[in-house]
Amino acid sequence: MSFFKKLKDKVNKQTDQVTDKFKDGLTKTRDSFTTKVNDLVAKYRKVDDEFFEELEEILISADVGVETVMELIEELEMEVKRRNIQDTEEVKEVISEKLVEIYYGDDDEETVEALNIQKDGLSVILIVGVNGVGKTTTIGKLAHQLKQEGKNVVLAAGDTFRAGAIDQLDVWGERAGVDVIKHNEGSDPAAVIYDGIQAARSRGADVLLCDTAGRLQNKVNLMKELSKVRKVIEREIPEAPHETLLVLDATTGQNAISQAKTFKEATDVSGIVLTKLDGTARGGIVLAIRNEMNIPVKYVGLGEQITDLQPFNAHQFVYGLFGDLMTRVEQEEK
């Protein structure tokens, strides 16, 4: 069975609505990436060094990341030789296959994708990231999603430094129908998180989502504040936080990688939430983050609605890029 057929079968087992959201959300990346790949295939009828050089440029322009691109091209060259592929059209399927392989590596797919939610007791999820990436919005959307799954969710307004941050989280709490634990603006964030833990426990909550500051006077102060918050959480619940999710703006491209490196140094980042993926043609940043930082993308933002935060799935992602091509191949085979 071809990889395209396997991929389609796997994706079809998931809901059509999710598939459509991924496909629609990746329109800009797909239009840019697949158009360039199709033009490349039309230009070269034979797979040779020049073909791979141009493919390399296309992947880099999609923000897949130089390190990841080098690895991908090497894998593609080996696979093309192994299968004795001569026709450039056949390389498209190999590209899609290798993108999925690079994303998951040797890790179990479910382990990579799933949130670490405890079966018993309170799960604490720390949300970090610079201001302006959609952190508070993400918390609101995630709270809504977890509540839809039947979870009792509480929010802690730990970003006490940014003007309006507490009010903004309050609005999202109302939309999602969940309680928000807050202090006054300028309060100690660690004290807010402490009260959030106590309140979540007393209310029998399943999940506590903790907002944090995205900017202080300088990077050192911000990272110290985040470390202090983590210590409070660990003291109250030794195995927590169960997830530390870093929110990144997909439209910032390689800048997102440098942000990930900074936050990983200060907090044990366990997953990425990539917002505004629908607003960029450089969706390859998903692969760069996963491959270069060894941090999985847990969620992607594919729109403004409260339901537009989607759990990330590499099969859905690749299908979103190559879905139109797969349909055309199927029609040609008939």
C-alpha positions as CSV (number, residue, x, y, z in Angstrom):
1,M,0.0,0.0,0.0
2,S,1.3,3.4,-0.9
3,F,2.1,5.9,1.9
4,F,-0.5,8.4,0.5
5,K,-3.1,5.6,0.9
6,K,-1.9,4.7,4.4
7,L,-1.9,8.4,5.4
8,K,-5.4,9.0,4.0
9,D,-6.8,5.9,5.8
10,K,-5.2,7.0,9.1
11,V,-6.6,10.5,8.8
12,N,-10.0,9.3,7.8
13,K,-10.2,7.4,11.1
14,Q,-10.2,10.9,12.8
15,T,-13.2,13.2,12.4
16,D,-13.7,14.9,9.1
17,Q,-14.2,18.2,10.9
18,V,-10.7,18.1,12.4
19,T,-9.2,17.2,9.0
20,D,-11.0,20.1,7.4
21,K,-9.7,22.5,10.1
22,F,-6.2,21.4,9.5
23,K,-6.6,21.7,5.7
24,D,-8.1,25.1,5.9
25,G,-5.7,26.3,8.5
26,L,-2.7,25.3,6.3
27,T,-4.0,27.0,3.2
28,K,-1.2,29.6,3.1
29,T,1.6,27.1,3.7
30,R,0.1,24.6,1.3
31,D,-0.4,27.1,-1.5
32,S,3.2,28.2,-1.1
33,F,4.9,24.9,-0.5
34,T,3.0,22.6,-2.8
35,T,3.0,25.1,-5.6
36,K,6.8,25.4,-5.4
37,V,7.1,21.6,-5.2
38,N,4.8,21.1,-8.2
39,D,6.8,23.7,-10.2
40,L,10.0,21.9,-9.3
41,V,8.6,18.6,-10.4
42,A,7.4,20.1,-13.7
43,K,10.9,21.6,-14.2
44,Y,12.8,18.4,-13.6
45,R,11.8,15.1,-15.1
46,K,14.7,13.3,-13.6
47,V,15.8,13.2,-9.9
48,D,19.3,14.5,-9.7
49,D,21.6,16.8,-7.5
50,E,20.1,20.0,-8.9
51,F,16.6,18.8,-8.2
52,F,17.6,18.2,-4.5
53,E,19.3,21.5,-4.3
54,E,16.2,23.4,-5.3
55,L,14.0,21.2,-3.0
56,E,16.4,22.2,-0.2
57,E,15.7,25.9,-0.9
58,I,11.9,25.3,-1.0
59,L,12.0,23.6,2.4
60,I,14.2,26.3,4.0
61,S,11.8,29.0,2.7
62,A,8.9,27.1,4.4
63,D,10.9,27.5,7.7
64,V,11.5,23.8,8.1
65,G,14.9,24.9,9.5
66,V,18.4,24.3,8.0
67,E,19.3,21.4,10.4
68,T,16.0,19.6,9.7
69,V,16.2,20.3,6.0
70,M,19.8,18.8,5.8
71,E,18.5,15.7,7.6
72,L,15.4,15.4,5.4
73,I,17.4,15.8,2.1
74,E,19.8,13.1,3.2
75,E,17.0,10.8,4.1
76,L,15.3,11.5,0.7
77,E,18.4,10.9,-1.3
78,M,18.9,7.5,0.4
79,E,15.3,6.5,-0.1
80,V,15.3,7.6,-3.7
81,K,18.4,5.4,-4.4
82,R,17.0,2.5,-2.4
83,R,13.7,2.5,-4.3
84,N,15.5,3.4,-7.6
85,I,13.1,6.3,-8.2
86,Q,13.7,8.1,-11.4
87,D,10.5,10.1,-11.9
88,T,10.4,13.4,-9.9
89,E,6.6,12.9,-9.4
90,E,7.2,9.9,-7.2
91,V,9.4,12.0,-4.9
92,K,6.3,13.9,-3.5
93,E,5.1,10.8,-1.8
94,V,8.5,10.1,-0.3
95,I,8.7,13.7,1.0
96,S,5.4,13.3,2.8
97,E,6.5,10.0,4.3
98,K,9.8,11.4,5.6
99,L,8.1,14.5,7.1
100,V,6.0,12.2,9.3
101,E,9.0,10.0,10.2
102,I,11.1,13.0,11.1
103,Y,8.4,14.4,13.4
104,Y,7.7,11.3,15.4
105,G,11.3,9.8,15.3
106,D,11.5,6.7,17.4
107,D,8.9,8.0,19.9
108,D,5.4,6.5,20.4
109,E,2.9,8.7,18.5
110,E,0.3,8.8,21.3
111,T,2.9,9.7,23.9
112,V,4.2,12.6,21.7
113,E,0.7,14.0,21.1
114,A,-1.1,13.5,24.4
115,L,-1.3,16.0,27.3
116,N,-0.1,14.6,30.6
117,I,-3.4,14.7,32.4
118,Q,-3.5,12.7,35.7
119,K,-6.1,10.0,36.1
120,D,-6.5,10.9,39.8
121,G,-5.9,14.2,41.5
122,L,-5.1,17.7,40.2
123,S,-3.2,18.2,37.0
124,V,-1.2,21.5,36.9
125,I,-0.4,23.0,33.5
126,L,2.0,25.9,33.4
127,I,1.6,28.2,30.3
128,V,4.6,30.3,29.4
129,G,5.6,32.6,26.5
130,V,6.3,36.2,25.6
131,N,3.6,38.8,25.4
132,G,1.7,39.1,22.1
133,V,1.9,35.4,21.1
134,G,-1.7,34.6,22.1
135,K,-0.9,33.1,25.5
136,T,-4.1,34.2,27.4
137,T,-6.3,33.4,24.4
138,T,-4.7,29.9,24.3
139,I,-5.5,29.3,27.9
140,G,-9.1,30.3,27.3
141,K,-9.4,28.0,24.3
142,L,-7.7,25.1,26.2
143,A,-10.0,25.6,29.2
144,H,-13.0,25.3,26.9
145,Q,-11.7,22.2,25.2
146,L,-10.9,20.4,28.5
147,K,-14.3,21.4,29.9
148,Q,-15.9,19.9,26.8
149,E,-14.0,16.7,27.6
150,G,-15.8,16.7,31.0
151,K,-12.9,18.1,33.1
152,N,-13.4,20.5,36.0
153,V,-11.0,23.4,35.1
154,V,-9.7,26.3,37.2
155,L,-7.5,29.2,35.8
156,A,-4.9,31.1,37.8
157,A,-4.2,34.7,36.6
158,G,-0.4,34.6,37.2
159,D,0.4,37.4,34.7
160,T,0.1,40.2,37.2
161,F,2.5,42.6,35.5
162,R,0.9,43.2,32.1
163,A,-1.9,45.9,32.2
164,G,-5.2,44.2,31.4
165,A,-3.9,40.6,31.5
166,I,-6.1,39.7,34.5
167,D,-9.2,41.2,33.0
168,Q,-8.5,39.5,29.7
169,L,-8.2,36.1,31.4
170,D,-11.4,36.9,33.3
171,V,-13.2,37.4,30.0
172,W,-11.9,34.0,28.6
173,G,-12.9,32.3,31.9
174,E,-16.5,33.5,31.4
175,R,-16.5,32.4,27.8
176,A,-15.2,28.9,28.8
177,G,-17.4,28.8,31.9
178,V,-14.6,28.2,34.4
179,D,-13.4,29.9,37.6
180,V,-10.5,32.3,37.6
181,I,-8.3,32.8,40.7
182,K,-6.8,36.3,40.7
183,H,-5.1,39.0,42.8
184,N,-4.7,42.7,42.1
185,E,-2.4,43.9,39.3
186,G,1.2,43.9,40.4
187,S,0.8,41.1,43.0
188,D,3.3,38.3,43.5
189,P,2.6,35.8,40.7
190,A,3.8,32.9,42.8
191,A,1.2,33.8,45.5
192,V,-1.5,33.8,42.9
193,I,-0.5,30.3,41.7
194,Y,-0.3,29.1,45.3
195,D,-3.9,30.3,45.9
196,G,-4.9,28.8,42.5
197,I,-3.7,25.3,43.7
198,Q,-5.5,25.6,47.0
199,A,-8.7,26.8,45.3
200,A,-8.5,24.0,42.6
201,R,-8.0,21.4,45.4
202,S,-10.9,22.7,47.5
203,R,-13.2,22.7,44.4
204,G,-12.2,19.2,43.3
205,A,-10.8,20.4,40.0
206,D,-9.2,18.1,37.5
207,V,-7.0,20.7,35.8
208,L,-5.4,24.0,36.9
209,L,-4.2,26.2,34.0
210,C,-1.6,28.8,35.2
211,D,-1.0,32.0,33.2
212,T,2.4,33.6,33.7
213,A,4.2,36.8,32.9
214,G,5.5,37.2,29.3
215,R,7.7,40.2,29.9
216,L,9.5,41.9,32.9
217,Q,12.3,44.5,33.0
218,N,14.7,42.0,31.3
219,K,15.0,38.3,30.4
220,V,16.9,37.4,33.6
221,N,14.1,38.8,35.8
222,L,11.4,37.0,33.8
223,M,13.2,33.7,34.0
224,K,13.7,34.1,37.8
225,E,10.0,34.8,38.2
226,L,9.1,31.7,36.2
227,S,11.5,29.6,38.3
228,K,10.0,30.9,41.5
229,V,6.5,30.0,40.2
230,R,7.7,26.4,39.4
231,K,9.2,26.0,42.9
232,V,5.9,26.9,44.5
233,I,4.0,24.4,42.3
234,E,6.6,21.7,43.0
235,R,6.5,22.3,46.8
236,E,2.7,21.9,46.8
237,I,2.5,19.0,44.3
238,P,5.9,17.3,44.0
239,E,5.4,15.8,40.5
240,A,3.9,19.1,39.1
241,P,3.7,20.9,36.8
242,H,2.6,18.0,34.8
243,E,3.0,20.0,31.6
244,T,4.8,23.3,30.8
245,L,3.4,24.5,27.5
246,L,5.3,27.2,25.6
247,V,3.1,29.4,23.4
248,L,4.8,30.6,20.2
249,D,3.6,32.7,17.3
250,A,4.0,30.7,14.1
251,T,4.2,33.9,12.0
252,T,7.5,34.8,13.7
253,G,9.3,31.9,12.0
254,Q,12.8,31.2,13.2
255,N,12.4,33.7,16.0
256,A,10.1,31.1,17.6
257,I,13.1,28.7,17.8
258,S,15.2,31.3,19.7
259,Q,12.3,31.9,22.1
260,A,12.0,28.1,22.6
261,K,15.7,27.9,23.5
262,T,15.4,30.8,26.0
263,F,12.4,29.3,27.8
264,K,13.8,25.8,27.8
265,E,16.8,27.0,29.7
266,A,14.6,28.4,32.5
267,T,11.6,26.0,32.5
268,D,11.3,22.4,31.6
269,V,9.2,23.0,28.5
270,S,7.3,19.8,27.7
271,G,5.2,20.9,24.8
272,I,4.6,23.8,22.3
273,V,1.4,25.6,21.4
274,L,1.8,27.1,18.0
275,T,-0.6,30.0,17.4
276,K,-1.6,31.7,14.2
277,L,-0.5,28.8,12.0
278,D,-3.3,29.7,9.7
279,G,-1.7,33.2,9.2
280,T,1.7,32.0,7.8
281,A,3.0,30.4,4.7
282,R,5.9,29.0,6.8
283,G,4.2,26.2,8.6
284,G,7.4,24.1,8.4
285,I,8.4,25.7,11.7
286,V,6.4,22.8,13.3
287,L,9.0,20.3,12.1
288,A,12.0,22.6,13.0
289,I,10.8,23.0,16.6
290,R,10.2,19.3,17.0
291,N,13.4,18.1,15.4
292,E,15.9,20.8,16.6
293,M,14.4,21.3,20.1
294,N,13.1,17.8,20.7
295,I,9.9,19.4,22.0
296,P,6.6,18.2,20.5
297,V,3.9,20.6,19.3
298,K,0.9,19.7,21.4
299,Y,-1.6,22.2,20.0
300,V,-1.9,24.6,17.0
301,G,-4.1,27.7,16.6
302,L,-6.0,27.6,13.4
303,G,-8.4,30.6,13.8
304,E,-10.0,33.0,16.2
305,Q,-12.9,31.0,17.4
306,I,-12.9,29.3,20.9
307,T,-13.0,25.9,19.1
308,D,-10.0,26.7,16.8
309,L,-7.3,25.3,19.1
310,Q,-6.5,21.9,17.7
311,P,-4.4,19.0,19.1
312,F,-1.5,18.7,16.8
313,N,-1.1,15.5,14.8
314,A,1.7,15.1,12.2
315,H,-0.5,12.9,10.0
316,Q,-3.2,15.6,9.8
317,F,-0.5,18.2,9.2
318,V,1.1,16.4,6.3
319,Y,-2.3,15.5,4.9
320,G,-3.2,19.2,5.1
321,L,-0.1,19.9,2.9
322,F,-0.5,17.1,0.4
323,G,-4.3,16.4,0.5
324,D,-5.0,18.0,-2.9
325,L,-2.2,16.1,-4.4
326,M,-3.4,12.8,-3.0
327,T,-6.8,13.4,-4.4
328,R,-5.3,14.1,-7.9
329,V,-3.2,10.9,-7.7
330,E,-6.3,8.8,-6.8
331,Q,-8.2,10.3,-9.7
332,E,-5.3,9.5,-12.1
333,E,-5.1,5.9,-10.9
334,K,-8.8,5.4,-11.6
